[in-house]
Amino acid sequence: MSAKAATSLTTSIRSGLALALAVMTLATQAAAAAERAGHQPQVQVQQPTKIDWVFVLANQSPAQVPAGWLPDYDSTRQSYELYVPAARSRRKPPGLVLFISPGGRGTGFDAFRKACDQHDLVFASPHAAGNDVDTRQRVRIVLDVLDDVRRRCGVDPDRCYIGGFSGGGRIACAIGFALPEYFGGVIPVCASGELREEPWLRHRVIDRLSVASLTGERDFNRGEVERFRGPQLAGVGVRSRVWGAEGVGHAVPSASVCS
């Protein structure tokens, strides 16, 4: 090949790569802008998650869902609360706060709205995923919602934070500690959770996640959060910190604490 031909080929390859990168960037920006800004109290999940939700509940990833697990479950019947902040000259994908309620309706929006506006974070909270729901179904609902938000808004996994209040916080820890690749941090409120036993998975949690534990001054779980799980996480090398909200009991703290 002549020098001129080689130069031409190199130029073509560089142009092709630049075009591909531009297309990928535009696609990401289009995905982030696809969902209209504002608060939507009820959004339907569009399709089943492709995330390995069974692994959160077991120490393996079977090719088929175990027999008897969620036989009548329908992803498209699940819904969630969604808030998309206004895209002020957005040049990168937004982050996400995925917050799990202990009750039948999503919760936490009022507490996290200010932080979402300040830091360009989408907020999502599943409905019908409370403490009275089978844990297997609860995990599946949360991951159906996560996947749906990822498709709608093109969120950045490094700025995705899974959290929850009380029993919702325990589910958040279970999911975050099992699937650290999907998150940048975990925010359990008035709750905590255990790390998985798999050594490799513990290392990935240490590499990937920050854990911000919030508890009330009068929270009945304060001892567990402040004196047990917080020091335990920090002791094995997880980036971990506990915040105590003065005058607060077993409740989600105000926006001034969560922002």
C-alpha positions in Angstrom: 0.0 0.0 0.0 1.3 3.4 -0.9 2.0 6.1 1.7 -0.9 8.2 0.2 -3.3 5.3 0.3 -2.3 4.5 3.9 -2.8 8.1 4.9 -6.2 8.1 3.2 -7.2 4.9 5.0 -6.1 6.3 8.4 -8.1 9.5 7.8 -11.2 7.5 6.9 -10.9 5.3 10.0 -10.5 8.4 12.2 -13.5 10.0 10.6 -15.5 6.9 11.1 -14.6 6.7 14.7 -15.4 10.3 15.3 -18.8 9.9 13.6 -19.6 6.8 15.7 -18.7 8.7 18.8 -20.8 11.6 17.8 -23.8 9.3 17.1 -23.3 7.6 20.5 -23.2 10.9 22.3 -26.3 12.2 20.5 -28.1 8.9 21.3 -27.3 9.2 24.9 -28.4 12.8 25.0 -31.6 11.9 23.2 -32.4 9.2 25.6 -31.8 11.5 28.6 -34.1 14.1 27.0 -36.7 11.6 25.9 -38.6 11.7 29.1 -40.3 15.0 29.7 -39.1 17.1 32.7 -41.3 17.3 35.8 -43.1 15.1 38.3 -45.2 12.2 37.3 -47.0 10.4 40.2 -47.6 7.2 38.2 -45.5 5.8 35.3 -46.0 2.3 33.9 -43.1 -0.1 33.4 -42.9 -0.9 29.7 -41.1 -4.2 29.6 -39.4 -6.8 31.9 -36.0 -6.1 33.3 -32.9 -7.7 31.7 -31.0 -7.4 35.0 -30.3 -10.7 36.9 -32.8 -10.1 39.7 -32.6 -13.8 40.9 -28.9 -13.3 41.9 -29.9 -10.7 44.5 -31.9 -13.5 46.3 -29.5 -16.4 45.7 -25.8 -17.1 45.3 -26.2 -18.3 41.7 -27.7 -17.1 38.4 -29.8 -20.0 37.0 -30.7 -20.0 33.3 -34.4 -20.3 34.3 -36.2 -18.6 37.2 -36.6 -21.2 40.0 -39.9 -23.0 39.9 -42.7 -21.4 41.8 -41.1 -17.9 41.9 -43.6 -15.2 40.9 -45.7 -17.4 38.6 -48.3 -14.7 37.8 -46.0 -11.7 37.8 -46.4 -9.2 35.0 -43.7 -6.5 34.7 -46.0 -4.2 32.7 -48.5 -4.0 35.5 -45.9 -2.3 37.8 -45.7 1.4 38.2 -43.6 4.1 40.0 -43.3 7.7 40.8 -40.9 9.6 38.5 -39.3 13.1 38.6 -37.0 14.3 35.9 -35.3 17.7 36.7 -35.1 20.3 34.0 -32.1 19.7 31.8 -30.1 22.9 32.2 -27.5 22.7 29.4 -27.2 18.9 30.0 -23.9 17.6 28.5 -23.9 14.2 30.2 -26.5 11.7 31.3 -28.4 12.5 34.6 -27.9 10.5 37.7 -30.7 8.7 39.6 -32.1 8.3 43.1 -34.0 5.0 43.2 -35.9 5.1 46.5 -37.8 2.1 48.0 -40.8 2.6 50.3 -41.9 0.4 53.1 -45.5 1.1 52.1 -47.7 0.6 49.1 -46.8 3.9 47.4 -43.5 5.4 46.5 -42.0 7.8 49.0 -39.0 10.2 49.5 -39.6 12.6 46.7 -40.1 15.7 49.0 -36.9 14.9 50.8 -34.7 14.4 47.7 -36.2 16.9 45.2 -33.8 19.7 46.1 -30.8 17.3 45.7 -32.2 16.1 42.4 -32.5 19.7 41.1 -29.1 20.7 42.3 -27.2 17.7 41.0 -29.3 16.7 37.9 -30.6 13.4 39.4 -33.8 11.7 38.2 -35.9 10.4 41.1 -37.9 7.2 41.0 -39.8 5.3 43.7 -41.7 2.0 43.0 -45.3 1.5 44.0 -46.7 -1.7 45.5 -43.2 -2.8 46.7 -43.7 -2.4 50.5 -42.9 -4.5 53.5 -46.1 -6.6 53.0 -44.9 -7.8 49.5 -43.0 -11.1 49.1 -39.2 -10.2 49.0 -38.8 -11.9 45.6 -41.5 -9.9 44.1 -40.2 -6.7 45.8 -36.7 -7.1 44.4 -38.2 -7.8 40.9 -40.4 -4.7 41.0 -37.4 -2.5 42.0 -35.2 -3.9 39.2 -38.1 -3.6 36.6 -38.3 0.1 37.6 -34.5 0.6 37.5 -34.4 -0.9 34.0 -37.4 1.2 32.9 -35.8 4.4 34.1 -32.5 3.5 32.5 -34.3 3.1 29.1 -36.3 6.3 29.4 -33.7 8.6 30.8 -30.3 7.2 29.9 -28.9 7.5 33.4 -25.3 7.3 34.4 -24.7 4.1 36.5 -21.8 5.8 38.3 -24.3 8.4 39.6 -27.1 6.0 40.4 -28.0 5.7 44.1 -30.3 3.1 45.5 -31.9 3.9 48.8 -35.0 3.3 50.9 -36.7 4.0 54.2 -36.9 1.3 56.9 -37.7 -2.0 55.3 -37.2 -0.3 51.9 -33.6 0.6 53.0 -32.9 -3.1 53.8 -34.0 -4.0 50.3 -31.9 -1.2 48.9 -28.8 -2.7 50.7 -29.6 -6.2 49.5 -29.8 -5.1 45.9 -26.9 -2.6 46.0 -24.5 -5.1 47.7 -25.5 -7.8 45.2 -25.3 -5.7 42.0 -22.7 -3.0 42.7 -22.1 -2.5 39.0 -25.4 -0.7 38.6 -24.8 1.9 41.3 -22.5 4.4 42.7 -23.9 4.4 46.2 -26.5 3.1 48.6 -28.7 5.4 50.9 -30.4 3.3 53.6 -32.6 5.5 55.8 -33.4 4.2 59.4 -32.2 0.8 58.2 -29.1 -1.1 57.2 -28.1 -4.4 55.6 -25.4 -7.1 55.4 -22.7 -7.5 52.8 -22.8 -10.7 50.8 -20.5 -13.6 51.7 -18.8 -13.9 48.3 -15.3 -12.4 48.7 -15.2 -11.1 45.1 -18.5 -9.4 45.5 -17.3 -7.7 48.7 -14.3 -6.4 46.8 -16.6 -5.0 44.1 -18.7 -3.2 46.7 -15.5 -1.7 48.2 -14.4 -0.6 44.7 -17.7 0.7 43.5 -20.0 1.9 46.3 -20.3 4.7 48.9 -22.9 4.0 51.6 -24.6 7.0 53.2 -26.7 5.8 56.2 -29.2 8.2 57.6 -30.9 7.7 61.0 -33.0 9.8 63.3 -31.9 10.9 66.7 -34.9 8.9 68.2 -35.0 6.2 65.6 -35.4 2.7 67.2 -32.9 1.4 64.6 -30.3 4.0 65.5 -28.1 1.6 67.5 -28.0 -0.9 64.6 -27.2 1.7 62.0 -24.8 3.9 64.1 -22.9 1.4 66.3 -23.1 -1.9 64.3 -23.5 -1.7 60.5 -21.8 1.7 60.0 -18.6 0.7 61.7 -18.8 -2.8 60.2 -18.9 -1.4 56.6 -16.1 1.1 57.3 -14.0 -1.6 59.0 -13.8 -3.8 55.8 -13.0 -0.8 53.6 -16.4 0.4 52.3 -16.7 4.1 51.9 -19.3 4.6 54.6 -20.7 7.4 56.8 -23.6 7.7 59.2 -25.6 10.8 59.6 -28.0 11.4 62.5 -30.9 13.8 62.2 -31.6 15.8 65.4 -35.2 15.6 66.6 -36.2 12.9 64.1 -37.6 9.5 65.0 -38.2 6.6 62.6 -38.8 8.8 59.5 -37.3 10.1 56.3 -35.3 13.3 57.3 -36.1 16.6 55.7 -34.7 18.0 52.5 -32.1 19.9 54.4 -30.5 16.6 55.5 -31.0 14.7 52.3 -29.5 17.4 50.1 
